[in-house]
């Protein structure tokens, strides 16, 4: 593959609902550009984009793939993305380096949830949008109906650039709405033909709407248009490019991906009407070495700036860092500097990626996408530059990982192996989070959904021969007393020689502050307990509050006051007073109205208006409280509070309730007393849990 400059490159993220045909369209593009001799099928597991074993097994894309094709002297870097919501992190990776978006939808199904999400993502990133309606051979396909629905839903800028016509159920050709020329399909190629008579009126209407949209991109064109003057072909072309670049015009095309019919006109539009990387990313905002934001022009000869948007960590191939060059040229012999890690990197081989295939390259210029092998310290979202010209590309925000599960190896002794193996897998997916809970000692893995975590488990087994299982994490309950109790306890032991004697009388009550485990005071009069043993008494409290007598959860809000006691001149010791304190605590705690406190979360749910009632009803079933509502665009933001124990699988449940249209964020708010029936269930379950742990030991 030849070396291209930015004005010859298009970087396009391919978005859409899962199963709408994104990967199949990539196969069609590869086929008509003579890269492949056949169109691969997702069902057969032989597509260029979906090469991972899990993608082949599931029949869906999991990661973003770079699919470059060459057409009319232009290089198009397609970034094929997953449509399944669990793998949205890969979508954000692709969007971070894309210059435009190609949104796929079915001419039969029309707008689906993934279509809405794709549109929202493109708008949020302020990227140009082109829509491609696939499945035009389906007998229920209705191009104009879907286009008009999209105009109603996404805005009047959605404009057909083609008017398709059929013979039977087969897509036979189209009318170019811009020029009025008609073309018939001859295999995947086209040849001029007469416009079908029944499309003449439709063409006039759509052509006029398109011309008006083009005219609105420029004041001079608008004056000319409303003065009934004809726009020249050059003016129409320039206005269409401007409209697409600004997002004011979203052209709609169509085809049949499984047969590659429509792929060539699509490539023509992308190379003709979509501005190049040099135009769409003529400048990018970066942070210089002084921490100030500057505009960096897109130039081959400028200072080197490359952003790593994806990492592939293969146990056999090694690590590959996929990058977008914003300025300068990446070459094999150029010393790189990772500004995020503040360390130099020695580049290995440089490649152009096409799915899993690595095409060796001598250099990658500004505007293009490439890969470097075996960088030692570079991670996803790091910026590579030179020590002489420090600059950093801002990192993109990944979707929040709100489904957390405990992960544990099935085999004994695999704890260390699982930690190192998971860390390698996390290099590939930054939406996966991994930590060891300091309180519960569980290893927690967090992600976007069940399928994403299931993929992690399967990859652990396939790549690293480690079998692991997932379970719901232990909820970090707390124990607290509600009443005041005064109690005396002795620790007395005689076994020949020096004995042990400690005697304490203590008052236990609620401190009024659940943020702290305990408050210790002493009110000893007359030296009943010598001062030297006060620290030992406090140590007994410190040890006791780590696991309360009720269900072995940490104790909070305890006030312990030493008021009386006695000692023996020979047998008393620090350990004796510590043991007496622990005994006193256990006996007193269970008579002081002990209760369990549960963590309560603050939740913000964003859903379309139609789902508001269902979400509020479901939140009530979860023992939640609705705190308020606010209208945000076409959606409602519902604020609520609910116990963590009822929200552990909410990421999956919300997606199911809203067909993927809802989103939420959640954070810890406070601890509240759990209802008595909940306390009884938790205590019973905790007893079994502790018994199981003892059996393992």
N, C-alpha and C positions, 0 to 999 in steps of 0.2 A: 504494500500500500504506500502510495507516495506521501510526501510531507505536504500538509495543507496549511494555509495561513487563515487568520481569523475571518477574513471576508469571504472565505470559501467554505466555512463551517457552519452547521446548524446543530445545536445541542437541544434535544427535545425529550422531555419526560413524557412517557406514555402512561396515561392514567385511566382508571375506569373500574366499574364493578367487577368483582370476581367472576370469571367465566364469560366475560363479554367479548373475548377474542383478542386481547392485546398480544399475547405470545404468538398466536396464529398469524396475526398481521405482521409481526416481525419475520415470521417464516416466509410470508408472501413477499415482503420487501427484499429479503435475502435471495429469494428465488428469481424475481424479475431483474435483479441487478447481477445475476449470474454467479453469486457467491456459492449458492447451493444448486443442485440439480433436481431436487425434489422438495416439496413442502412438508415439513415435519408435522407430526400430530401430537398434541398434548396427551391424548389417550394412549399413544404408542410409546411415550416417553423418549422420543427422539428429536425434540426441538433443541435449537441452539441456546435459547434463553434458559430453559429449565433443565439444567444438567445435574444438579445436586440429587443425591439418592432420595432425599426426603421429598423434593419437588416431584420427582418421577413417581414415587409411591403414592403421593397424595393427589397428583394431577393438578396442582396449583403452584403459582410462583411464590417463593418464600423470600428471595433476595432480589435486589435490583441488578439487572444485567446490562452491560454496555453492548449495543449491537450497531457497529458502524457499517454504513453502506456508502458506495460512491455512485453519484448520479449527476449527469450533466456538468461535470467538472466541479461538483460540490461533494463534500463529505458530510453525511448526516449521522450524527451520533445519537441513535435512539437509546433511551434509558428505560428499559422495560421494567415496570414495577408491579409488585403484588397488588391484587385487589382485595384480598382478605384482610380484615381490619386488624387481626393479630400481628400482622407484619407491616404496620404503618410506618415503622421506623425506617424501612427501606425506601418508602415513598419520600420521606423527608430528606434522606441522603441524596436521592436523585434530584429533587427539587432544589437542593442547595447549590447545584452546579448547572442546572438547566437554564436555557435562555427562553424557552417557550414550552407549551404543553400541547399534547395531542390527546384529547379526551375521547375514549371509545364508548359507544353505547350500541345497543341492539336496535335495529329498525323495527323489530317486532316488540320487544319489551319496553323500549323507550327509556324514560328517566327511572333509574333505580337508585338505591341508597348510595352505592359506590359512585354513581354519576354525580350526585349532589356533593359528596365529600370531595371528589376530584375537582369539581368546580370551585368549592370553597377554598381548597388548598391552593389552586392556581391564582385565585383572586387575592388570597392572603399574601402570596409571594409577589403579587403584581406582575404575573407572567402572561404573555399573550396566549390565547386559547384558540385551538382549531378542533372542531368536532368531526369525528368520523363515525358514520352509522354502518355497522356491519350487518351480516345476515340478510342482505337484500334479496336473496333467493327464497327466503321463507315465504310461504303463501300468505301469512298474516303480516308481513312487513308493510309498513305504511310510512314512507319517508316524510311526506309533507305533514302528516298528523304529528309525528314525533318532533319535527322542526318547530311547528306552531306551539306544541306543548312546551318546548324548550324556550321559545321566545317569551311565553307567558311566565315561565318559572325563572329563567335566568336573565331576561331582559331583551329589549328590541334589537340589541346588537347582534343577536344570533340570526345569521342570514345564510340561506342556502347558496352555495357557489355552483351547485349542480342540480339539475332537474332530471332524475333518472326515468327511464322508460323500460318496460319489460316485454318479453315475448313469452307468454305462458307465465310460469313462475320464475323464469330466468332473467337476470339483469342483462338487458340487451345493449344499453348505451345511455348517454346522458346529453343534456343540453348545457353548455357553459353559460351560466347566468350573466357573466361579465361581458362576453363577446357575442352571444347569441348563436354561436356555432354548435352544431350537433355532431356527436361522434358515436359510432357503433363499435361494440367490442368484437374483436376478432381474436379469440383466445384471451390473452392478457393485454394485447396491443389494441390500439383504437384506429379507426379510419373515419374520415369525414362522411357524413350522411345528411339527409334532409331532416329538418325538425319535424317530429310527429305533429300532425294538425291539432290533436287534442291538447298539446302542451303550449300552443301559441299564446293563448290568453294568460295562462299561468306564468309563462316566461315574461310577458310584458309587465305583469304586476310585480314579480320578484325582481326583475331587472331595474324597474323604477325605484323600488325600495333600496336596492343595493347602491344605485347611483346616488340616491339621497344620502345614504350613510357615508359614501365616499366623499361627497361634497362637503359634509359637515366636518371633515378633518382639516379643512383649509378655507379661510375666508374668501380668497379669490375664487376657488372652486365653487363655493356656495353662491357667490354673486352670479357666476356664470351659469350654474345649474338653475337657479330660480329666475334667471333672465332668459330661460329656454334656449340657451346656447349648448351645443354639443360638446361634451368633454372628449378630448383626444385620447387615444389609447394610452399614451404615455401618462397623461393626467390621471386616468382611471387606475393605471398600474401603481403610480406613486401614491395616490390617495388610498388605495386598498392596502398597500404596505404600511402606510402611516396608521391607518385605522386598526390593522391587526396588531402592530407594535404597541399601540396605546391601550389596546383592549376594548376600544370602541366598537370594533367589528370582530365577530367570531364566525368565520366561515364554516359551513357544514358541507362535508363530502360524504360519499357512500361507496360501498363495494361489497364484495364477497371474499372474505379473507381466506377461506378454505381452498378457493381456486385461484387466488391472487388477482381476481377481476377487480379493478378499481385501484390497485396498488400503484400502477404507473401514473395515473392522473394525480394521485395523492403526492407522490414524489415530485411531480412537476410543480404542484402548488407550493410544497415546502421549499423547493429551490428557487421558485420564481417570486412568490408573493410574501414569503416570510423573510424578514430581514436577517442578515447574517449575525454571527456572534460578535463581529467587530462593531455592529450597529447596536444590537440589543444589550451588549455588555461593553460599550465603548469605554466606560469607566466603572471602576468598582471601588467602594469605600473600604479602606484598610487602615489599620492602626500602625503608625510608624514606630521606630525604635524609641521615640520619646513619649509614646503613649498618646499621641495626637492623631485624630482621624484625618486622612488625606484621600484625595481622589487619584486612583492609579489608572492611567490610560492602558488600553489593551494594545500592546505593541510587542512584536517579536524582539526588538532591540532594547526594550525597557529593562528595568531591574527585575530579577527573577522573583516570581511569587506564584507558588503552586499550593493548592488547598487539597488535602487528603480527605475525601468524602466517604471512603469505604475501605474496609480491610478484609481480605480473604486470608484466613489462617488454615491452611491445609496441612495435615500431618505428613503428607508425602511431598507435596510441591513446595511447601514453605509459605512464608508470609508474602502476600502481594498487597501493596498500597496503591489504590486507585486514586488518581488526582486530576484536578482541572487546573490548567495553566492560565492564570489571569494576566501575567506579564512576563516577558522574557522568553527564554527557551531552555527546556530541561535537556541536558546532554549527559552522556555517560561519564565524561571526564570533568564535569562541573562539580565542585565541592558544595554540598548542600548544608544548610544550617536550619535546625528545627527550633523555631523561636519559642514555641510552647514548652519544649523540654529544655531550652537553653543549652543545646548541645549540637555538635556537628554530626552529620550523617554522611556515610560514604555510599553513594548510589551503586546498586548492582546493575543487572540488565534492565533496560527500558523496553516496555512492550506497549502495543496497542491491543486492547482486549476485545474479543468477540465471543461473548459467552464465556466458556472456560478456556477457549483457545487463546494462546499468547503469540502475538505477531511481533517479532523482534523489530525494534525501531532504533534509528540512530539518534533521533531527537524528537521532541514534542514541543510544538510552538504555542504561543499565546492563543487562547480560544479553543484549544484541543483538549482531549481527555486521554490519559495514558496510565501506565502502571509501572511501579518500580518494585523489583524483587528484593526481599531480605533486608529491609531497613531494620536496624537494631532496636530503635527506641520510638519510632514514629507510630502514632495511633490515629484512629479516625478523628477528624476535625482539627488535626495539627496543620500548621502552615510551614512550608519549606521555602526558604529564601537563601540569601547569602549573608555572611557575617558583615560584609561591607554595606549592605542595604537591608536593614532589618525591617520587616513588616509582617503584620498578622491579619488574616482574614477573620472577621467575626464568626464565632461558632453559631450553629443553628440550634434551635430548641427542639428536642425530641419529645414525642408524646409522653405523658407521665405514665409510669409503670405502677398500676394500682392493684394488680392481682399478685398476691404474695403467697408462696407455698414453702413449706419446709422440705428440704431435699436431703436425702440420706442414702448412702450406698447400701446395697443389699448384702454385699460381701464384707466380712470383717477385715479391718486393716486397710480399707480403701479410702479412709477419710482424707488423708494427705493427697492421694492420687486424684480424688474427685475435685479437690480445691484447685490443683494446678490445671486439670483438664477443663474445668468450667471457666477458669480465667482466660484460657486460650479461645474458647467459644465466645466469650464476652467481647473479644477483640472484633468479632464480626458483627455483633449486634449491640449497639450502645443503649438500646431500650431495656436490655436485661441488666438487672442489678443483683449483686451478690454480697451477702454480709453474714457474719456470725452474730446472733443476738446475744449480747453480753449477759442478759438476765436468764433467758431460757436455755442458753448454750446450743440452740438449734441453728443450723445453717439455713438461711432464707434466700430464696431466689424469687425475684419479682419481675413481672413482664406485663404485656398488654392483654394476654388472654390464654386460655387453656391450650390452644393449638400451638402457640409459640413455645410454651413450656414443655409440651409433649415433644416438639421437635428437638429441644435441648436434650431431653432424656434419651431420645433415639440416637442423636449424634454422639452422645457420650458412649453409648454401647457400640455403635458402628465404627467410630474413629479411635476410641481409646479403650475399648473392651471393658468398660465399667458399667455395671448395671446399678441403676439408682431408682428410687421411688419418691413420689411426692405425697405430702399430707398437709392438712390445714395446720398452720402454725399455732403454737400454744398462745392463748390470749393472756396477756400479762395482767391478771387480776391483782388486787391489793386487799389486805385485811386491815380491819380497823375495829376499835372498841367504841361503844356508844355511852357506856355508863362508867361511874367511878367506883373503884374497888380498892380496899386496903387489905393486905394479906401478909402473913409472916411465914417464912420458910427457912429451914435449916439444912445445911449439908454437913453430915457428921459421919466420919468413917474412922474405924480403929482396926489396925491389922498388925499390931506389933510395932514397937518403936514409935516415931512421931505419927500422930493421926492427922485427920483433916477436920477442921471445924470452921464453918461460916454461918452466920445467922443474920438475916436481913428482914426488915419489915418495910414494905413499900406501898406507895399509893400509885395506882395506875388509872389514868383518865385520858380523855381525848384532848389533844393539845390545841385544836382549832386550826391547825395548819397541815393539810395533807400533802403539801409540797416537800415536807421533811419527814424522814422515817421516825425520828424520836427527838424528844427534848429530855435531858436528864438534869435533875436537881437533887441537892441533899439538904436536909433540915435536921441534922443530927445535933442533939443537945447533950452536953455532959460527956462527950467522948464515948458514947455507947458503941460506935464503930469508929475506929481510928481513921484519920484522914488518909493514911497510906493505902487503905483498902478501897477508897472511893473510885480510883481509876479501874480497879478490878470489877467493881459493881457495874460501872459504865460499859466495860468490855462485855460483860454478861448480857447487857441490853443490846449492844451492837450485834452480838452473835445471834440473839434471839429474834430480832426483827428481820433477819434475812429470810426466814421461812416461818411463818406464823403457824400456830397449832391448829387452825381451822382447816386449811388445805395446802399448807406449805408454800403459800404465796408471800411476798414481802409485806411487812407491816408498815403502815404510814399513820401519821397523826397521833403518835403515842407520846404522852407525857408520863415519865416515871420519876417518882420522888422517893428518895431514901429517907425514912423518918425515924427508924429505930433499928435495933439489932443488938448483937453481943459478939464477943470474941473470946478466944482462949489464948493466953500468953504464949503457949508453946505450939499448939496444934493449928492455930489460924494461919492462913496464907492467902495470897492473891488468888490462886486457883480455887481454893475453898469458897471464897466470897463470890467468885465468878460463877461457880456451880450452884451456889445457893440462890443467886440472882436469876439464873436460867430456870431453876425449879419454881421460884416464886412467880416469874413471868408466865410460865405455862399454866400454872394453876389459876392465877388471877385472870388471865386473858379469857379463858373459857367461861368465866362467870360474869364478865363485864359486857354482856350483850355484843359478842363479836359479829361482824357482818363482812360480807364480801363487797368490794367496790369494783365496778367494771369501767374500763376505758370508754369514754364517750367521744365520738368523732364529730367534727364540724364538716358538713358536706355541702357542696354546691353542684347542683345537677342542671345541665343545659339541655333542653329538649324542645322539639317543635310543639306548638300550641296543642295539637291534637292529642299528645301523650300526657298532658299535664295531669289530668284526672287519674290516670293509671299510675303515674309515678307517685302522686301524693297518697293514693290508697295503698300502694305497696310499701311506702315508707312508714305508714301507720302500722302495717303488719310487722314491720321490723322493730317495733317499739320506738320508732322515731318521732320527732316533733318537728313540724313545719314551722320555720322561723320567719319566712317571708318569701315574696315572689317579685321578680322584676322583669319587665319586657326588654329583650335585647334583640333587635331586628325582628326576624320571623320566629324567634324562639323565646322560651321562658326560662329564666334562671330561678331555680327553686333552692332556697337555703333551708337546711335542716340540720338536726342533730340526731344521732342514733348510736347505739352501742356497737363497738367494734365487732363483737361476736356475731352480730346480725349482718355485718357488711363485708365479710371476708370474701364472698364470691360475687359481690355486687357488680364488678366489672363485666362478668359474664352475664349476669341476670339483666342488667340494664341494656346491654346490647340485644339480648333476646326480646325484651319488652318493647324496644323502640326500633327493631330491625336495623340496629347499628347507627341510628340517627342521634342517639343521646350520648353525652359525655359527662364526666364528673371529675371533681378534684376532692380530696379528703385529707384532713389533718387532725391531729390529736387536739382535743379541746380541754378535757378535765376528767376526773374520776367521779362517778356517782354511785350511790348504793344500789346494788342489783335487787330486783324483786325477789321475794323469799323463795318462790318456786324455781327461779333461775339459780339462786344460790344452792339449793338442794341438789339440783342436777349437776352443777359444776363441781360441788364437793364430792359427789358420788363418782363422777367421771375422773376427777383428779386422783381419787384413791386408787382406782384401777390403773391409772397411768403410772403412778409411783410404784405400784406393785410390779408392773411390767418392767420398769426400769431396774428395780432391785433384782428381778429374775435374770435380766441380761447381764448384770454385774456378777 
